Amino acid sequence: MKKIMGKAKKWKKWEFLGEVLDWIIDLPEHRWFQALVAIVLAIVSSLVGLALWIWLFVQIFSMLHM
């Protein structure tokens, strides 16, 4: 995985995601499922964090215009 992350800076995002998916598929037995769940949870938590920042920005912006 370190090798993949090292190359991520040079690659386009879709090439990087394809390489990560290849890495997940090559994992033994059900470990690929655990890795996929971890990636999905990381994406969901990032989206929730983004939504909270947007909500906070809207709240602060609305307080400034009162």
N, CA, C and O atoms as a GROMACS GRO file, in nm:
protein
  264
    1MET      N    1   0.083  -0.120   0.000
    1MET     CA    2   0.000   0.000   0.000
    1MET      C    3   0.087   0.126   0.000
    1MET      O    4   0.050   0.227  -0.060
    2LYS      N    5   0.203   0.121   0.066
    2LYS     CA    6   0.292   0.238   0.066
    2LYS      C    7   0.336   0.273  -0.075
    2LYS      O    8   0.347   0.390  -0.111
    3LYS      N    9   0.361   0.168  -0.155
    3LYS     CA   10   0.404   0.190  -0.293
    3LYS      C   11   0.294   0.261  -0.371
    3LYS      O   12   0.320   0.350  -0.451
    4ILE      N   13   0.170   0.220  -0.348
    4ILE     CA   14   0.056   0.281  -0.416
    4ILE      C   15   0.041   0.427  -0.374
    4ILE      O   16   0.021   0.514  -0.458
    5MET      N   17   0.053   0.454  -0.243
    5MET     CA   18   0.038   0.591  -0.194
    5MET      C   19   0.151   0.679  -0.246
    5MET      O   20   0.129   0.798  -0.272
    6GLY      N   21   0.270   0.623  -0.261
    6GLY     CA   22   0.382   0.701  -0.315
    6GLY      C   23   0.359   0.743  -0.459
    6GLY      O   24   0.399   0.851  -0.500
    7LYS      N   25   0.293   0.656  -0.536
    7LYS     CA   26   0.265   0.687  -0.675
    7LYS      C   27   0.142   0.776  -0.691
    7LYS      O   28   0.122   0.834  -0.798
    8ALA      N   29   0.061   0.788  -0.587
    8ALA     CA   30  -0.065   0.862  -0.597
    8ALA      C   31  -0.043   1.008  -0.634
    8ALA      O   32  -0.127   1.067  -0.701
    9LYS      N   33   0.068   1.065  -0.593
    9LYS     CA   34   0.094   1.206  -0.623
    9LYS      C   35   0.117   1.228  -0.772
    9LYS      O   36   0.090   1.337  -0.824
   10LYS      N   37   0.166   1.125  -0.840
   10LYS     CA   38   0.198   1.138  -0.981
   10LYS      C   39   0.079   1.103  -1.070
   10LYS      O   40   0.072   1.148  -1.184
   11TRP      N   41  -0.012   1.025  -1.020
   11TRP     CA   42  -0.121   0.973  -1.102
   11TRP      C   43  -0.242   1.063  -1.101
   11TRP      O   44  -0.258   1.150  -1.014
   12LYS      N   45  -0.327   1.042  -1.198
   12LYS     CA   46  -0.458   1.104  -1.197
   12LYS      C   47  -0.544   1.028  -1.097
   12LYS      O   48  -0.514   0.912  -1.067
   13LYS      N   49  -0.649   1.090  -1.046
   13LYS     CA   50  -0.725   1.027  -0.939
   13LYS      C   51  -0.791   0.897  -0.983
   13LYS      O   52  -0.803   0.804  -0.902
   14TRP      N   53  -0.834   0.886  -1.108
   14TRP     CA   54  -0.903   0.763  -1.151
   14TRP      C   55  -0.804   0.648  -1.164
   14TRP      O   56  -0.839   0.534  -1.135
   15GLU      N   57  -0.682   0.677  -1.206
   15GLU     CA   58  -0.579   0.573  -1.211
   15GLU      C   59  -0.547   0.525  -1.070
   15GLU      O   60  -0.528   0.406  -1.047
   16PHE      N   61  -0.541   0.619  -0.976
   16PHE     CA   62  -0.514   0.585  -0.837
   16PHE      C   63  -0.625   0.499  -0.780
   16PHE      O   64  -0.598   0.399  -0.713
   17LEU      N   65  -0.751   0.536  -0.805
   17LEU     CA   66  -0.862   0.457  -0.754
   17LEU      C   67  -0.863   0.318  -0.816
   17LEU      O   68  -0.895   0.220  -0.747
   18GLY      N   69  -0.830   0.307  -0.943
   18GLY     CA   70  -0.821   0.176  -1.006
   18GLY      C   71  -0.714   0.090  -0.943
   18GLY      O   72  -0.733  -0.030  -0.924
   19GLU      N   73  -0.600   0.150  -0.912
   19GLU     CA   74  -0.492   0.076  -0.847
   19GLU      C   75  -0.532   0.031  -0.707
   19GLU      O   76  -0.499  -0.080  -0.665
   20VAL      N   77  -0.603   0.117  -0.634
   20VAL     CA   78  -0.650   0.080  -0.500
   20VAL      C   79  -0.750  -0.036  -0.510
   20VAL      O   80  -0.745  -0.129  -0.430
   21LEU      N   81  -0.841  -0.030  -0.608
   21LEU     CA   82  -0.937  -0.139  -0.625
   21LEU      C   83  -0.866  -0.269  -0.662
   21LEU      O   84  -0.905  -0.376  -0.614
   22ASP      N   85  -0.764  -0.262  -0.746
   22ASP     CA   86  -0.686  -0.382  -0.778
   22ASP      C   87  -0.620  -0.438  -0.653
   22ASP      O   88  -0.615  -0.560  -0.634
   23TRP      N   89  -0.568  -0.350  -0.568
   23TRP     CA   90  -0.505  -0.393  -0.443
   23TRP      C   91  -0.608  -0.461  -0.353
   23TRP      O   92  -0.577  -0.562  -0.290
   24ILE      N   93  -0.730  -0.406  -0.346
   24ILE     CA   94  -0.834  -0.464  -0.262
   24ILE      C   95  -0.873  -0.602  -0.314
   24ILE      O   96  -0.889  -0.696  -0.235
   25ILE      N   97  -0.889  -0.615  -0.445
   25ILE     CA   98  -0.931  -0.743  -0.503
   25ILE      C   99  -0.825  -0.850  -0.480
   25ILE      O  100  -0.859  -0.968  -0.465
   26ASP      N  101  -0.698  -0.813  -0.479
   26ASP     CA  102  -0.589  -0.910  -0.460
   26ASP      C  103  -0.572  -0.954  -0.315
   26ASP      O  104  -0.493  -1.044  -0.287
   27LEU      N  105  -0.645  -0.893  -0.221
   27LEU     CA  106  -0.632  -0.933  -0.081
   27LEU      C  107  -0.693  -1.072  -0.061
   27LEU      O  108  -0.788  -1.108  -0.130
   28PRO      N  109  -0.638  -1.151   0.032
   28PRO     CA  110  -0.689  -1.286   0.053
   28PRO      C  111  -0.826  -1.287   0.122
   28PRO      O  112  -0.857  -1.199   0.203
   29GLU      N  113  -0.906  -1.388   0.087
   29GLU     CA  114  -1.035  -1.419   0.148
   29GLU      C  115  -1.124  -1.296   0.164
   29GLU      O  116  -1.150  -1.224   0.067
   30HIS      N  117  -1.170  -1.272   0.285
   30HIS     CA  118  -1.266  -1.164   0.307
   30HIS      C  119  -1.199  -1.034   0.350
   30HIS      O  120  -1.268  -0.940   0.390
   31ARG      N  121  -1.068  -1.028   0.344
   31ARG     CA  122  -1.000  -0.903   0.382
   31ARG      C  123  -1.030  -0.792   0.283
   31ARG      O  124  -1.027  -0.675   0.319
   32TRP      N  125  -1.058  -0.827   0.157
   32TRP     CA  126  -1.092  -0.724   0.058
   32TRP      C  127  -1.221  -0.656   0.097
   32TRP      O  128  -1.237  -0.535   0.076
   33PHE      N  129  -1.314  -0.732   0.154
   33PHE     CA  130  -1.441  -0.673   0.198
   33PHE      C  131  -1.417  -0.576   0.313
   33PHE      O  132  -1.477  -0.468   0.316
   34GLN      N  133  -1.331  -0.612   0.406
   34GLN     CA  134  -1.299  -0.523   0.517
   34GLN      C  135  -1.233  -0.395   0.467
   34GLN      O  136  -1.262  -0.286   0.516
   35ALA      N  137  -1.144  -0.408   0.370
   35ALA     CA  138  -1.077  -0.290   0.314
   35ALA      C  139  -1.177  -0.202   0.241
   35ALA      O  140  -1.171  -0.079   0.252
   36LEU      N  141  -1.268  -0.263   0.167
   36LEU     CA  142  -1.369  -0.186   0.095
   36LEU      C  143  -1.462  -0.113   0.192
   36LEU      O  144  -1.498   0.003   0.169
   37VAL      N  145  -1.501  -0.180   0.300
   37VAL     CA  146  -1.584  -0.116   0.402
   37VAL      C  147  -1.510   0.001   0.466
   37VAL      O  148  -1.570   0.106   0.490
   38ALA      N  149  -1.381  -0.016   0.493
   38ALA     CA  150  -1.302   0.093   0.552
   38ALA      C  151  -1.295   0.213   0.458
   38ALA      O  152  -1.304   0.327   0.503
   39ILE      N  153  -1.279   0.188   0.329
   39ILE     CA  154  -1.273   0.298   0.232
   39ILE      C  155  -1.408   0.368   0.222
   39ILE      O  156  -1.413   0.491   0.218
   40VAL      N  157  -1.516   0.292   0.219
   40VAL     CA  158  -1.650   0.352   0.213
   40VAL      C  159  -1.676   0.435   0.338
   40VAL      O  160  -1.731   0.545   0.329
   41LEU      N  161  -1.640   0.383   0.455
   41LEU     CA  162  -1.659   0.459   0.578
   41LEU      C  163  -1.575   0.587   0.579
   41LEU      O  164  -1.621   0.690   0.629
   42ALA      N  165  -1.456   0.582   0.525
   42ALA     CA  166  -1.372   0.703   0.517
   42ALA      C  167  -1.436   0.807   0.426
   42ALA      O  168  -1.435   0.926   0.458
   43ILE      N  169  -1.492   0.763   0.314
   43ILE     CA  170  -1.558   0.856   0.222
   43ILE      C  171  -1.681   0.916   0.287
   43ILE      O  172  -1.704   1.037   0.277
   44VAL      N  173  -1.761   0.832   0.353
   44VAL     CA  174  -1.883   0.881   0.419
   44VAL      C  175  -1.848   0.979   0.530
   44VAL      O  176  -1.914   1.083   0.544
   45SER      N  177  -1.746   0.949   0.609
   45SER     CA  178  -1.710   1.041   0.716
   45SER      C  179  -1.658   1.173   0.661
   45SER      O  180  -1.682   1.279   0.720
   46SER      N  181  -1.589   1.169   0.548
   46SER     CA  182  -1.544   1.293   0.485
   46SER      C  183  -1.662   1.376   0.437
   46SER      O  184  -1.663   1.498   0.452
   47LEU      N  185  -1.762   1.310   0.380
   47LEU     CA  186  -1.880   1.382   0.333
   47LEU      C  187  -1.959   1.441   0.450
   47LEU      O  188  -2.011   1.552   0.440
   48VAL      N  189  -1.968   1.367   0.560
   48VAL     CA  190  -2.037   1.419   0.679
   48VAL      C  191  -1.961   1.539   0.733
   48VAL      O  192  -2.022   1.639   0.771
   49GLY      N  193  -1.829   1.530   0.738
   49GLY     CA  194  -1.749   1.644   0.783
   49GLY      C  195  -1.767   1.766   0.695
   49GLY      O  196  -1.777   1.878   0.744
   50LEU      N  197  -1.772   1.744   0.564
   50LEU     CA  198  -1.795   1.855   0.471
   50LEU      C  199  -1.932   1.916   0.492
   50LEU      O  200  -1.947   2.038   0.491
   51ALA      N  201  -2.033   1.832   0.512
   51ALA     CA  202  -2.168   1.882   0.536
   51ALA      C  203  -2.174   1.964   0.665
   51ALA      O  204  -2.243   2.066   0.670
   52LEU      N  205  -2.104   1.920   0.768
   52LEU     CA  206  -2.102   1.995   0.894
   52LEU      C  207  -2.033   2.130   0.877
   52LEU      O  208  -2.079   2.230   0.933
   53TRP      N  209  -1.924   2.135   0.801
   53TRP     CA  210  -1.857   2.263   0.776
   53TRP      C  211  -1.947   2.358   0.698
   53TRP      O  212  -1.950   2.478   0.726
   54ILE      N  213  -2.018   2.306   0.599
   54ILE     CA  214  -2.111   2.389   0.522
   54ILE      C  215  -2.222   2.441   0.612
   54ILE      O  216  -2.258   2.558   0.605
   55TRP      N  217  -2.277   2.353   0.697
   55TRP     CA  218  -2.383   2.394   0.789
   55TRP      C  219  -2.331   2.503   0.884
   55TRP      O  220  -2.400   2.602   0.907
   56LEU      N  221  -2.211   2.484   0.937
   56LEU     CA  222  -2.152   2.582   1.028
   56LEU      C  223  -2.131   2.716   0.957
   56LEU      O  224  -2.158   2.821   1.015
   57PHE      N  225  -2.082   2.713   0.834
   57PHE     CA  226  -2.062   2.834   0.757
   57PHE      C  227  -2.194   2.907   0.736
   57PHE      O  228  -2.200   3.030   0.750
   58VAL      N  229  -2.300   2.834   0.702
   58VAL     CA  230  -2.431   2.895   0.680
   58VAL      C  231  -2.482   2.956   0.810
   58VAL      O  232  -2.540   3.065   0.808
   59GLN      N  233  -2.463   2.888   0.922
   59GLN     CA  234  -2.509   2.941   1.051
   59GLN      C  235  -2.435   3.071   1.086
   59GLN      O  236  -2.497   3.168   1.128
   60ILE      N  237  -2.305   3.072   1.068
   60ILE     CA  238  -2.226   3.192   1.099
   60ILE      C  239  -2.264   3.305   1.004
   60ILE      O  240  -2.279   3.419   1.046
   61PHE      N  241  -2.278   3.273   0.875
   61PHE     CA  242  -2.315   3.374   0.776
   61PHE      C  243  -2.452   3.433   0.806
   61PHE      O  244  -2.472   3.554   0.791
   62SER      N  245  -2.548   3.349   0.848
   62SER     CA  246  -2.682   3.400   0.878
   62SER      C  247  -2.680   3.485   1.006
   62SER      O  248  -2.758   3.579   1.017
   63MET      N  249  -2.592   3.453   1.102
   63MET     CA  250  -2.583   3.534   1.223
   63MET      C  251  -2.523   3.671   1.193
   63MET      O  252  -2.558   3.769   1.259
   64LEU      N  253  -2.433   3.679   1.096
   64LEU     CA  254  -2.371   3.806   1.063
   64LEU      C  255  -2.469   3.902   0.995
   64LEU      O  256  -2.452   4.024   1.004
   65HIS      N  257  -2.570   3.848   0.928
   65HIS     CA  258  -2.665   3.933   0.856
   65HIS      C  259  -2.789   3.966   0.938
   65HIS      O  260  -2.882   4.027   0.885
   66MET      N  261  -2.792   3.930   1.064
   66MET     CA  262  -2.910   3.962   1.147
   66MET      C  263  -2.906   4.104   1.193
   66MET      O  264  -2.996   4.149   1.264
   0.00000   0.00000   0.00000
